[in-house]
Amino acid sequence: MLLKLLKTMDLVYCKVLLITTLLSVYQVRSNTVSPSKHPGLEVLATASHYWPLDSVEGIHGLSDHIGNRTGLVNGTNINIVEGIVNKGIYLNGDKGATFLYFGNYKDSCISDPSLCGPDGITFSFFWKNHDLDSRFAIASGGKVVSSGFSVYSNPHVGYVEFYTRGDSKTWKAHIKNPGPYWTHVLFTWTQNDGLKVYINGTFSKGDATGNVSSDYGNPYADLVIGTENTGRYGHYATGAFDEFVIWERALSPQDILLYYKAAIGDKAVPYPIEAFTHVSRETHTTTTTERSHTVRTDLTYKVHNLIQSDAFDLLPSLPNNSIPEETANNLTQYLLNSVDEVITSSDWKENDEWSPVVSGLVETVDNVMGNMVSRLQSRADSTAPLSIGGRSSVADYSLMKIPQNYNMPNYRFPPQGKSYISVPGKSLSMQSQTTIVGLFYHKMHNYYNKISPLQTSINEAVDFKDHKIQMASHLISLKVEPSPALSLNLSTEPLIRIVQTHQLSKEQQLQALNQSNKVFLYCAFLDYSSKEGVWSNEGCVRADGNLSFSVCLCNHLTNFAILMQVVPMELSKAHQVALSTISYIGCSISIFCLAITLVTFAVLSSVSTIRNQRYHIHANLAFAILVAQILLLISFRFSPATLPCKIMAVLLHFFFLCAFAWMLVEGLHLYSMVIKVFGSEGSKHFYYYAIGWGSPLVICVVSMTSSLSSYGEIGNCWLSLKNGAIWAFVAPALFVIMVNIGILIAVTRIISRISAENYKVHGDANSVKLTTKAVAVLLPILGISWIFGVLAVNDHSLLFQYMFAVFNSLQGFFIFLFHCLLNSEVRAAFKHKTKVWTLTSSSIRNINVKPFNSDIMNGNKGGVTPTKMNTWDKSTNSANRIDLSAV
């Protein structure tokens, strides 16, 4: 078929066909490739200076492998560590008073960026930051008020600054503090483009214009790492550095990613090989044509080059030759099948950096089809529209050529299905020949999963710039020439109507249905006015729909899709203040009440009824909660990512785990006393203390050794929510809650049964009241109220958030209320102790004080003799007596 087409078409159209069949040519050529070194090393070879920082020679010498400018270690505290490539150098901060000195670069581009010329400059290094104070990582040319640059960090954020004295300007970009992890920091600067910072090979932040700054002070031309460049060195950095490289030109994004991939040993090179042939031309060296890339990667390079080349610019200027229907149909099939083979043989779906390439493919297909439909060969003397259409794995397509003055009420593409574009007939002038091209893409939505809001023209999405955008529907393209006459006002007709059924993956569905998230749906299109397809929603409005479909109205035609942005909801400021106030007040009350409880237990410890195991458990629980809540209030005063905050996070983790552990002990003791008696008092005492204080210590030690950096780093002095460290608290807490819920249910059933039997014997009808009172008494010590924390996960459960704040901040108050203030044993012991204190006569002191029993569960009033539950004297139950004093 291909040979037949070549014979029937002229040479010009063979060029178009050649573009669609380049894929097979490249497959054949790529079979002959041979291995070569990583292309990122070619980028490194063009550097002006390269200090690997993998060894120290002579008197603390640091060799420059390219520029012959030997650096040195200024100080004696030298520590070679495992670096990102081979080894690196660790600097021990103010203790070691050591820094790296790379020489004086007076009157050079390195110390004075204004001397760089139009090519600019690039600095690159790998960095592990262990500092807790503000420190300079690298600097040249002096302080902020002098010419040069600097990279410095504080506990919260990092900065990159460039400054030129000649025009008194400063360029500044904020970066995330690398922390104790190897991070690649690379920044470029040119007079035209300003400052650009790349983190781990990817563009992070920039400052294109800069700001006017004060111009005073003399520049210092030294280049140093680990201290500030002020002429008198001090305030030394703590951290490790590796692979320090300088290019006296601004690297392109492709070169930057190539070098980063090479530096970390990644063989996957996602940018075209031509990205570094440009480097070779600059250095007048020959780049080898031998490549170690797979067939798939080589095809990716070729398609990228094809899109960026001028090949398709030839299409509009082709001779106005007509194309037969069969030829146009076959050309379309070849084009779409070639595109399908390219995108399915690549890893673009997993790499969001290739979204612009996919957009370029879409634009290319649209352009080819638009030129093709204009050259469709019309039938002689035909007044009916000429239409061809078909289906491929990439897209359904339709090409239509409509004669002048043809009456068309409206046009819909595709004609069948739930997703379509509809053009009102009154918008089509039909005063001249009209062409229509429609494309319904089947796969393209899979390649737009991580669209940065900052790379779109959707203002609403930019408000949530930290949350990626995903395509939620098929991509539909419709092009009509001449353009329809549409209303500029989106509230009046005629307008283009787009109906899209959402195509959500399982993960997207879970995100959209999660009530803690807010879902934004945008009617968007690819805007090619800036040469690269940028998503925009200008001239479109979402008129109707839900999570299953969307109806959009637009005043222009192009390719359309529904974009979805999922944003986690946050509480309003008013609710945050209210919840915080409740927590402060509740914790303060609990701290006061728990302190009274502990003092009461200590004073009454000589009384036999208070000296038993149950009150020992109560005291340990009260102490753990007391310390935890005091630490919680103190932690609010510390800033995240500081040493005090990290220490506070560790202590909070331990004491809150201890509180839960003693809640578990409360449940186990209740189970042993009420349901099933096991172990002696002595053995249980040992196990209880092992559970209450030992198990939290083990969990904390394991958590700290495996993930110490997760404590007190982000937001507050607590465990990190991002890397799973929070489960070191959540998992034990959930376990305790579930066990205690089971124990509470079992104990409640026993109490209900006893109450029922007591009613049969004594006629006491207060069984429901007795059961309710038991549950109220047990809830604070078993920690069941923490279940509200699980339910308080979103704005729709605001009630649970308030319940959680109230009940848990007042847990100490309830322990004091039910187990101290209203507890009959404690009250009786206090009366007994008071009598002992007041009696002075020896005869009176020797009076035997009547024994006293707990009556809180029996509901007895003061001064009334408790009624025994004689039902437990029955022979059927005598073998399994229950001690209700535990309740």
C-alpha positions in Angstrom: 0.0 0.0 0.0 2.8 2.4 0.8 4.5 1.9 -2.6 1.1 2.5 -4.3 0.7 5.7 -2.5 4.2 6.9 -3.3 3.5 6.3 -7.0 0.2 8.2 -7.0 1.4 11.3 -5.1 3.8 14.0 -6.2 7.1 14.5 -4.4 5.8 17.3 -2.2 3.2 15.1 -0.6 5.8 12.4 -0.2 7.5 14.7 2.3 4.3 14.7 4.4 4.1 11.0 4.2 7.7 10.7 5.0 7.1 12.5 8.3 4.5 9.9 9.3 6.8 7.0 8.4 10.0 8.3 10.0 9.2 6.0 12.9 10.1 2.8 11.0 13.2 4.4 9.6 14.4 5.3 13.0 13.7 1.8 14.3 16.0 0.4 11.6 18.8 2.9 12.3 18.6 2.5 16.1 19.5 -1.2 15.7 23.0 -0.2 14.8 23.8 1.9 17.8 26.7 1.2 20.0 27.4 2.1 23.6 28.9 5.4 24.7 29.4 7.4 27.8 26.5 9.2 29.4 25.6 12.4 27.5 25.5 14.3 30.8 29.3 13.8 31.1 29.6 15.8 27.8 27.9 18.7 29.6 30.3 18.4 32.5 33.2 18.4 30.1 32.3 21.9 29.0 32.6 23.3 32.6 35.2 26.0 33.4 35.9 24.6 36.9 35.2 21.2 38.5 36.1 20.2 42.0 34.9 16.6 42.7 35.6 17.1 46.4 36.4 13.4 46.7 39.8 13.7 48.1 42.2 16.0 49.9 45.7 16.2 48.6 48.9 17.7 49.9 48.3 20.4 52.5 44.6 20.2 52.4 44.5 20.7 48.6 41.3 20.3 46.5 42.1 19.6 42.9 40.2 21.3 40.0 39.9 18.7 37.3 39.2 21.2 34.5 40.2 24.8 35.4 43.5 24.3 37.2 42.5 26.4 40.2 43.4 24.2 43.2 41.3 24.9 46.3 42.1 24.1 49.9 40.5 23.2 53.1 40.9 26.1 55.6 41.0 24.4 58.9 42.0 21.0 60.3 38.6 19.3 60.8 38.5 17.3 57.6 36.0 14.6 57.2 35.5 12.7 54.0 32.0 11.2 53.8 30.1 9.2 51.2 28.9 11.7 48.7 26.4 11.7 45.9 28.9 10.4 43.3 32.0 9.1 45.1 32.8 11.0 48.3 32.2 14.4 49.7 33.5 16.7 52.4 31.7 17.2 55.7 32.1 20.5 57.6 31.5 20.5 61.3 30.2 24.0 61.7 31.5 26.4 64.4 33.1 23.5 66.3 35.4 22.7 63.5 35.8 26.3 62.1 36.6 24.8 58.8 35.6 25.9 55.3 36.5 25.3 51.7 38.5 28.1 49.9 38.7 28.0 46.1 40.8 31.1 45.4 40.4 34.8 44.5 38.4 35.6 41.4 38.8 39.3 41.2 37.6 41.0 38.0 36.0 37.7 36.8 32.5 36.6 36.1 32.6 34.3 39.1 33.0 37.1 41.6 31.2 39.8 39.6 28.2 38.6 37.6 28.0 41.8 35.7 31.2 40.7 33.8 29.6 37.5 32.6 28.3 38.9 29.3 25.2 37.6 27.6 26.2 34.0 28.1 25.7 34.2 31.9 27.1 31.7 34.5 26.1 28.5 36.2 27.0 27.1 39.6 26.3 23.6 40.7 26.9 21.5 43.8 25.4 18.7 46.0 24.5 19.7 49.5 23.4 18.0 52.8 22.5 20.7 55.3 22.7 19.9 59.0 22.5 23.5 60.3 20.0 24.6 62.9 21.0 28.3 62.5 21.3 30.7 59.6 24.4 29.9 57.6 26.0 30.5 54.2 26.5 27.4 52.1 28.5 29.0 49.3 29.4 32.6 48.5 31.5 34.6 46.1 31.9 38.4 45.7 31.0 39.4 49.2 27.9 40.3 51.2 24.4 41.1 49.8 25.5 44.7 49.3 28.4 43.8 47.1 28.7 42.2 43.6 28.6 38.4 43.6 26.3 35.7 44.7 25.5 33.6 47.8 23.5 30.5 48.9 22.4 30.5 52.5 19.7 28.9 54.7 17.9 29.3 58.0 15.9 26.6 59.8 12.8 27.3 57.7 13.9 28.1 54.1 16.9 28.6 51.9 17.8 31.5 49.5 19.9 32.0 46.4 20.9 35.6 45.7 22.8 37.3 42.9 23.9 41.0 43.2 25.6 43.4 40.8 27.1 46.7 42.0 27.1 48.3 38.5 23.4 48.6 38.2 22.6 48.2 42.0 20.3 45.2 41.5 19.6 42.0 43.5 18.0 38.8 42.2 16.7 36.5 44.9 14.9 33.1 44.9 13.6 31.1 47.8 14.3 27.4 47.9 13.3 24.6 50.2 15.9 23.9 52.9 17.6 20.6 51.7 17.9 19.2 55.2 20.1 16.2 55.9 19.6 14.6 52.4 21.8 14.9 49.4 20.2 17.6 47.2 21.5 18.9 43.9 21.4 22.7 43.8 22.1 24.4 40.4 21.5 28.0 39.5 22.0 30.0 36.4 22.1 33.8 35.9 22.0 36.0 32.8 21.4 39.7 32.4 18.3 39.0 30.3 16.7 36.0 32.0 17.8 36.8 35.6 18.2 34.1 38.2 16.9 30.5 37.8 17.3 27.8 40.4 17.0 24.1 39.7 16.6 21.5 42.5 17.5 17.9 41.6 17.5 18.7 37.9 14.1 20.4 37.8 13.3 24.1 37.7 12.3 25.3 41.2 12.2 29.1 41.5 13.5 32.1 39.7 13.7 35.9 39.7 13.6 37.3 36.1 13.7 41.0 36.9 15.5 41.5 40.2 15.1 44.6 42.5 17.1 47.7 43.0 19.3 47.5 46.1 21.7 49.8 48.0 25.1 50.1 46.4 27.9 50.4 48.9 30.8 48.4 50.2 33.7 46.8 48.3 33.3 43.3 46.9 35.4 40.4 48.2 36.5 38.2 45.3 37.1 35.0 47.2 35.1 31.9 46.4 34.2 29.9 49.5 32.0 27.1 50.7 30.9 26.8 54.3 31.1 30.4 55.5 30.2 33.9 54.6 32.5 35.9 52.3 33.1 39.1 54.3 36.9 39.2 54.4 36.9 37.9 58.0 35.4 34.4 58.0 33.1 33.1 60.7 29.8 31.4 61.3 30.8 28.2 59.7 28.2 25.8 58.1 27.4 22.3 59.3 26.9 19.9 56.4 28.4 18.0 53.5 29.2 19.2 50.0 30.1 17.3 46.8 30.7 17.8 43.1 31.2 21.6 42.9 31.1 22.8 39.2 31.1 26.2 37.5 30.2 26.8 33.9 30.9 30.3 32.6 27.6 30.2 30.6 24.0 29.6 31.5 23.1 25.9 30.9 19.8 25.1 29.2 17.2 23.0 31.1 18.1 20.1 28.9 21.8 20.3 29.7 20.9 20.6 33.4 18.8 17.5 33.5 21.4 15.6 31.5 24.1 16.5 33.9 22.0 15.7 36.9 21.1 12.3 35.5 24.7 11.6 34.9 25.8 12.7 38.4 23.3 10.4 40.1 24.1 7.5 37.8 20.7 7.5 36.1 21.0 6.0 32.6 17.6 7.2 31.5 18.1 10.4 29.5 14.7 11.9 28.6 15.9 14.7 26.4 17.1 14.6 22.8 20.7 13.9 22.0 20.8 17.3 20.1 20.5 18.9 23.5 24.3 18.3 24.0 25.4 18.6 20.4 24.9 22.3 21.0 27.5 22.1 23.8 30.0 20.4 21.5 29.6 23.2 18.9 30.4 25.8 21.6 33.6 24.0 22.7 34.6 23.0 19.1 34.8 19.3 19.9 33.3 16.4 18.0 30.3 14.6 19.5 30.2 10.9 18.8 27.1 9.6 17.0 27.3 6.3 18.9 24.6 6.1 21.5 23.8 3.7 24.2 20.1 4.4 24.2 17.4 1.9 23.6 15.2 1.9 20.6 12.4 3.4 22.6 14.5 6.3 23.9 15.9 7.0 20.5 12.4 7.2 19.0 11.5 9.6 21.8 14.4 11.8 20.8 13.4 11.8 17.2 9.8 12.7 17.8 10.9 15.6 20.1 13.2 16.9 17.4 10.5 16.4 14.8 8.0 18.5 16.7 10.6 21.2 17.3 11.9 21.2 13.8 10.5 23.3 10.9 9.3 20.2 9.0 5.6 21.0 9.5 6.2 24.7 8.7 6.3 23.5 5.0 2.7 22.4 5.1 1.0 25.8 4.7 3.2 26.7 1.7 2.6 23.5 -0.2 1.2 23.8 -3.8 -2.6 23.8 -3.8 -2.9 20.3 -5.2 -6.0 18.3 -4.4 -5.9 15.0 -2.5 -8.3 12.1 -3.3 -10.5 10.9 -0.5 -8.7 7.5 -0.3 -5.3 9.1 -0.2 -6.4 11.5 2.6 -7.9 8.7 4.5 -4.8 6.5 4.2 -2.5 9.4 5.1 -4.6 10.1 8.2 -4.4 6.5 9.3 -0.7 6.4 8.8 -0.2 9.6 10.8 -2.3 8.5 13.7 -0.9 5.0 13.8 2.6 6.5 13.8 1.7 8.8 16.7 0.3 5.8 18.5 3.4 3.7 18.1 5.5 6.6 19.4 3.5 7.4 22.5 3.0 3.7 23.5 6.7 2.9 23.1 7.7 5.7 25.5 7.5 6.3 29.2 5.7 9.6 28.9 2.8 8.5 31.0 5.1 8.3 34.0 7.0 11.5 33.2 5.0 14.7 33.5 7.9 16.6 31.9 6.8 15.2 28.6 3.4 16.9 28.6 4.7 19.7 26.3 5.8 17.0 23.9 2.4 15.4 23.9 0.8 18.9 23.4 3.2 19.3 20.4 2.0 16.0 18.9 -1.6 17.2 19.2 -0.8 20.5 17.5 1.1 18.7 14.8 -1.8 16.3 14.1 -4.3 19.2 14.1 -2.1 21.2 11.6 -1.6 18.2 9.2 -5.3 17.4 9.3 -6.3 21.1 8.8 -4.1 21.3 5.7 -5.3 18.0 4.4 -9.0 18.9 4.6 -8.4 22.1 2.7 -6.9 20.1 -0.2 -9.6 17.4 -0.3 -10.6 16.7 -3.9 -14.2 17.7 -4.3 -16.5 15.8 -6.6 -17.4 17.6 -9.8 -20.7 19.4 -9.8 -21.5 18.1 -6.3 -23.5 20.3 -4.0 -23.3 17.9 -1.1 -20.6 18.1 1.6 -17.5 15.9 1.1 -16.8 13.9 4.3 -14.4 11.2 5.3 -14.0 9.7 8.7 -12.6 6.8 10.6 -11.2 5.4 13.7 -7.7 4.5 15.0 -6.2 3.5 18.3 -5.3 7.2 18.9 -8.4 9.0 17.8 -11.7 9.1 15.9 -11.5 11.6 13.1 -13.7 13.4 10.7 -12.8 15.7 7.7 -15.6 17.6 6.0 -15.6 20.0 3.1 -18.9 21.9 2.8 -19.8 23.9 -0.4 -20.8 27.5 -0.3 -24.4 28.4 0.7 -25.0 24.9 2.0 -27.8 24.9 4.6 -26.5 23.3 7.8 -28.7 23.7 10.9 -25.9 22.6 13.3 -22.9 20.4 13.5 -22.0 17.8 16.1 -18.8 15.8 16.5 -18.6 13.0 17.1 -22.2 12.3 15.9 -22.6 9.5 18.5 -21.6 9.1 22.1 -22.0 11.0 25.4 -19.0 13.3 24.8 -19.2 15.7 21.9 -18.8 19.3 20.6 -21.8 21.0 19.1 -21.6 24.1 16.8 -24.9 26.0 16.3 -25.9 26.4 12.7 -26.5 30.1 12.9 -22.9 30.7 13.7 -21.8 29.2 10.4 -21.9 31.9 7.7 -21.7 29.5 4.8 -20.9 32.4 2.5 -17.8 30.6 1.3 -16.5 27.0 1.3 -16.3 25.7 4.9 -13.9 23.0 6.2 -14.3 21.1 9.4 -11.8 18.8 11.2 -12.8 16.8 14.2 -10.6 14.6 16.4 -11.7 12.6 19.4 -8.5 11.5 21.1 -8.7 8.2 23.0 -5.4 8.2 24.9 -4.0 11.7 25.4 -5.7 12.2 28.7 -3.4 9.6 30.2 -0.4 11.9 29.6 -1.6 14.9 31.6 -1.6 13.7 35.2 0.7 16.3 36.8 0.1 19.7 35.3 1.6 22.5 37.4 -1.0 25.3 38.0 1.8 27.8 37.5 2.3 26.5 33.9 -1.3 27.2 33.0 -3.3 30.3 32.3 -6.1 29.2 34.7 -6.3 31.9 37.4 -8.5 29.9 39.7 -6.0 27.0 39.6 -3.0 29.2 40.4 -4.6 30.1 43.7 -3.8 26.5 44.7 -0.4 26.4 43.1 0.9 23.5 45.3 -1.8 21.1 44.0 -1.3 19.5 40.6 -4.0 19.4 37.9 -5.1 16.2 36.1 -7.0 15.7 32.9 -10.4 14.2 33.7 -11.9 13.6 30.3 -11.0 12.8 26.7 -9.4 15.5 24.5 -11.8 16.6 21.7 -10.5 18.9 18.9 -12.7 20.7 16.4 -11.5 23.2 13.8 -13.8 25.2 11.5 -12.6 27.5 8.7 -13.8 30.2 8.4 -14.3 30.5 12.1 -17.9 30.6 13.4 -19.5 33.9 14.4 -19.9 33.4 18.2 -21.0 35.7 21.0 -18.2 37.3 23.0 -20.6 37.2 26.0 -20.6 33.7 27.6 -24.2 34.3 28.8 -25.7 34.8 25.4 -26.0 32.6 22.3 -24.6 31.5 19.9 -21.9 29.6 21.8 -20.0 26.3 21.3 -21.4 23.6 23.5 -19.0 20.9 24.8 -20.4 17.9 26.7 -17.7 15.7 28.3 -18.1 12.5 30.3 -15.3 12.3 32.9 -12.7 9.6 32.6 -11.4 9.1 36.1 -8.9 6.5 37.2 -9.6 4.7 40.5 -7.1 6.9 42.3 -8.8 10.0 40.9 -12.3 8.7 41.9 -11.1 8.2 45.5 -9.6 11.7 45.6 -12.8 13.2 44.2 -15.1 11.3 46.6 -13.0 12.0 49.6 -15.0 14.6 51.6 -11.9 16.1 53.0 -11.0 17.3 49.5 -12.5 20.1 47.4 -12.7 19.3 43.7 -12.3 22.0 41.0 -13.3 21.2 37.5 -12.2 23.5 34.7 -13.3 23.7 31.0 -9.9 24.2 29.4 -8.2 24.1 26.1 -4.6 24.0 24.8 -3.6 27.6 23.8 -0.7 27.5 21.2 -0.4 31.3 21.0 2.8 31.1 23.0 4.3 28.4 20.7 4.0 25.8 23.4 0.6 24.4 24.3 -0.6 26.1 27.6 -3.8 25.1 29.3 -6.2 28.0 29.6 -9.9 28.5 30.3 -10.3 31.9 28.8 -13.5 32.2 26.9 -15.0 29.1 28.4 -17.3 28.5 31.4 -18.6 25.3 33.0 -22.4 25.7 32.8 -23.5 22.3 34.3 -22.3 19.0 35.5 -21.2 16.9 38.5 -18.4 14.4 39.2 -19.6 12.3 36.2 -19.9 14.8 33.4 -19.4 18.5 32.5 -21.2 20.9 30.1 -19.1 23.7 28.9 -19.9 26.8 26.9 -17.1 28.5 24.9 -16.8 31.4 22.4 -14.1 29.8 20.3 -13.0 26.5 18.8 -9.8 24.4 19.5 -9.1 21.2 21.4 -11.0 20.9 24.7 -10.8 18.8 27.9 -12.0 18.9 31.5 -9.2 19.4 34.0 -9.6 18.4 37.6 -7.7 19.9 40.6 -8.1 18.3 44.0 -7.4 20.6 47.0 -7.5 19.4 50.6 -9.9 21.5 52.6 -8.8 23.6 55.6 -10.8 24.9 58.5 -11.7 28.6 58.4 -9.8 30.9 60.6 -12.7 31.3 63.0 -13.0 27.6 63.5 -9.2 27.3 64.0 -9.3 30.0 66.6 -12.3 28.4 68.4 -10.7 24.9 68.4 -7.4 26.3 69.6 -9.1 28.3 72.4 -11.0 25.2 73.5 -7.8 23.2 73.6 -5.9 25.8 75.6 -8.7 26.2 78.2 -9.4 22.4 78.4 -5.8 21.5 78.8 -5.3 24.1 81.5 -8.3 22.8 83.4 -7.1 19.2 83.0 -3.6 20.0 84.1 -5.0 21.7 87.3 -7.3 18.8 88.0 -4.7 16.1 87.3 -2.3 17.8 89.7 -5.0 17.7 92.4 -5.7 14.1 91.6 -2.1 13.1 92.0 -1.7 15.1 95.3 -4.9 13.4 96.6 -3.7 9.9 95.8 -0.3 10.7 97.4 -1.9 12.0 100.6 -4.3 9.1 100.9 -1.8 6.4 99.9 -1.5 5.2 103.5 -5.2 4.3 103.5 -5.7 0.6 102.6 -8.4 1.2 100.0 -6.4 3.7 98.1 -3.2 1.7 98.3 -4.4 -1.1 95.9 -3.4 -1.7 92.4 -6.3 0.1 90.8 -5.3 3.5 92.2 -1.6 2.9 91.2 -2.8 2.6 87.6 -5.0 5.7 87.9 -2.0 7.6 89.3 0.3 6.5 86.5 -2.3 7.4 83.8 -2.9 10.8 85.4 0.8 11.5 85.5 1.4 10.6 81.9 -1.5 12.8 80.7 -0.4 15.6 82.9 3.1 15.7 81.5 1.9 15.3 78.0 -0.6 18.2 78.2 2.0 20.4 79.9 4.5 19.6 77.1 1.8 20.3 74.5 1.1 23.8 75.7 4.9 24.5 75.9 5.4 23.2 72.3 3.2 25.9 70.9 6.0 28.4 71.7 8.7 26.7 69.6 9.2 27.2 65.8 9.4 24.0 63.6 12.7 22.7 62.4 14.5 23.9 65.5 16.3 21.7 68.1 13.9 22.6 71.0 11.0 21.7 68.7 12.5 18.4 67.8 13.2 17.5 71.4 9.6 18.6 72.3 8.2 16.4 69.6 10.1 13.3 70.9 8.9 13.9 74.4 5.3 14.5 73.3 5.5 11.2 71.3 6.7 9.3 74.3 4.3 10.7 76.9 1.2 10.5 74.7 2.2 6.9 74.0 2.5 6.3 77.7 -0.9 7.8 78.2 -2.4 5.3 75.7 -0.4 2.5 77.2 -1.8 3.2 80.7 -5.3 3.4 79.2 -4.6 -0.1 77.8 -3.5 -1.2 81.3 -6.7 0.3 82.7 -8.7 -1.9 80.3 -6.7 -5.0 81.0 -7.0 -4.6 84.7 -10.7 -4.0 84.4 -11.0 -7.2 82.3 -9.0 -9.2 84.9 -11.2 -8.0 87.8 -14.6 -8.1 86.2 -14.5 -10.8 83.5 -11.6 -13.2 83.8 -9.2 -13.3 86.7 -5.6 -14.0 85.7 -2.2 -13.7 87.4 -1.2 -12.7 90.9 -1.1 -9.1 92.0 2.7 -9.1 91.9 3.0 -10.5 88.4 0.4 -8.2 87.1 2.1 -5.2 88.7 5.3 -6.1 86.7 3.5 -6.5 83.4 1.5 -3.3 83.9 4.6 -1.2 84.3 6.3 -2.9 81.4 3.3 -2.1 79.2 2.8 1.4 80.6 6.3 2.8 80.4 8.4 0.1 78.6 6.4 -0.4 75.4 6.3 3.4 74.6 10.0 3.7 75.2 10.7 0.8 72.7 8.4 2.4 70.0 10.0 5.8 70.5 13.6 4.4 70.2 12.7 2.5 67.1 11.0 5.5 65.5 13.8 7.9 66.4 16.6 5.6 65.1 14.7 5.0 61.8 13.3 8.5 61.2 14.6 11.2 63.6 14.2 13.8 60.9 10.5 13.3 61.0 10.2 15.0 64.4 9.3 18.6 64.6 10.2 19.6 61.1 7.0 20.9 59.4 4.1 22.9 60.8 4.4 22.0 64.5 6.5 20.1 67.1 5.1 16.7 66.3 5.6 13.7 64.0 5.6 14.4 60.2 2.4 13.5 58.3 4.2 13.2 55.0 6.5 10.3 55.2 4.5 7.9 57.3 6.2 8.6 60.6 2.9 9.5 62.2 1.9 5.9 62.2 4.4 5.4 65.1 1.7 7.1 67.1 -1.5 6.4 65.2 -1.1 2.6 65.0 -0.5 2.0 68.8 -3.3 4.5 69.6 -5.8 2.8 67.3 -4.8 -0.6 68.8 -5.5 0.6 72.3 -8.8 2.2 71.3 -10.0 -1.0 69.6 -9.0 -3.2 72.5 -10.6 -0.9 75.1 -13.8 -0.6 73.1 -14.1 -4.4 73.1 -13.4 -4.5 76.9 -16.0 -1.7 77.5 -18.7 -3.7 75.6 -17.9 -6.8 77.5 -18.0 -5.1 80.9 -21.2 -3.2 80.0 -22.9 -6.5 79.2 -21.8 -7.9 82.6 -23.1 -4.8 84.4 -26.4 -4.9 82.6 -26.8 -8.6 83.5 -26.0 -8.0 87.1 -28.4 -5.1 87.2 -31.2 -7.2 85.7 -30.6 -10.0 88.3 -30.4 -7.4 91.1 -33.8 -6.1 89.9 -35.3 -9.6 90.1 -34.0 -10.1 93.7 -34.3 -6.6 95.2 -36.7 -4.9 92.9 -34.2 -2.1 92.0 -35.3 -0.6 88.6 -32.2 1.6 88.1 -30.4 -0.9 85.8 -30.2 1.6 82.9 -29.0 4.4 85.1 -26.4 2.0 86.6 -25.1 1.0 83.2 -25.0 4.6 82.0 -23.1 5.7 85.1 -20.6 2.8 84.6 -19.9 3.8 81.0 -19.4 7.5 81.9 -16.9 6.5 84.6 -15.0 4.2 82.3 -14.7 6.4 79.2 -12.0 8.8 80.5 -9.7 6.1 81.7 -10.1 3.9 78.6 -9.5 6.8 76.1 -12.6 5.9 74.0 -13.2 9.6 73.3 -10.1 9.5 71.1 -12.3 7.8 68.5 -13.7 11.3 67.7 -10.2 12.1 66.4 -10.7 9.4 63.7 -14.1 10.8 62.8 -12.9 14.5 62.7 -11.2 14.2 59.3 -13.0 16.9 57.2 -15.1 20.0 57.2 -18.3 17.9 57.0 -17.4 16.4 60.4 -16.9 19.7 62.1 -19.0 18.5 65.0 -16.6 15.7 65.6 -13.7 18.1 65.6 -15.3 20.1 68.4 -16.2 17.0 70.3 -12.6 15.7 70.0 -11.2 19.0 71.2 -13.6 19.2 74.2 -13.5 15.6 75.4 -9.7 15.0 75.0 -8.6 18.4 76.3 -10.8 17.7 79.4 -9.8 14.1 79.8 -7.9 15.0 83.0 -10.9 16.9 84.3 -13.1 13.8 83.9 -10.6 11.6 85.5 -10.5 13.9 88.5 -14.3 14.2 88.6 -15.2 10.5 88.4 -12.2 8.8 90.0 -11.4 11.4 92.7 -14.0 13.9 93.5 -17.1 11.7 93.1 -15.5 8.4 94.0 -17.0 7.0 97.3 -13.8 5.2 98.3 -11.7 8.4 97.9 -14.3 10.4 99.8 -14.4 7.9 102.6 -10.6 7.7 102.7 -10.4 11.4 102.9 -12.9 11.5 105.8 -11.0 8.8 107.5 -7.7 10.7 107.0 -9.3 13.8 108.3 -10.5 12.1 111.5 -7.0 10.7 112.1 -5.6 14.2 111.7 -8.1 15.8 114.1 -8.1 13.2 116.8 -5.5 14.0 119.5 -6.3 11.7 122.3 -4.7 8.2 122.2 -8.0 6.6 123.1 -9.7 8.3 120.2 -6.8 7.4 117.9 -7.2 3.8 118.7 -10.9 3.7 117.7 -11.4 1.3 115.0 -12.7 3.0 112.0 -15.5 1.3 110.2 -14.5 -0.3 106.8 -15.9 1.4 103.8 -16.9 0.1 100.4 -17.3 1.6 97.0 -20.9 2.5 96.4 -20.6 4.5 93.2 -21.9 1.5 91.2 -24.6 0.5 93.6 -26.0 3.9 93.7 -26.2 4.1 97.5 -26.7 7.4 99.2 -24.5 8.6 102.0 -25.3 7.1 105.4 -27.2 4.1 103.9 -25.8 0.6 104.2 -24.9 -0.8 100.9 -27.0 -3.6 99.6 -25.1 -6.8 98.7 -25.7 -8.4 95.3 -26.7 -11.7 96.7 -27.3 -13.1 93.2 -23.5 -13.7 93.1 -23.8 -16.1 96.1 -25.8 -18.5 94.0 -24.0 -21.7 93.4 -24.2 -21.3 89.6 -22.1 -18.2 89.8 -19.9 -18.7 92.8 -17.1 -20.2 90.8 -16.8 -16.9 88.8 -17.3 -14.0 91.2 -16.9 -10.6 89.9 -15.3 -7.8 91.8 -17.3 -4.7 90.9 -15.0 -2.4 92.8 -12.9 -2.3 89.6 -15.6 -0.5 87.9 
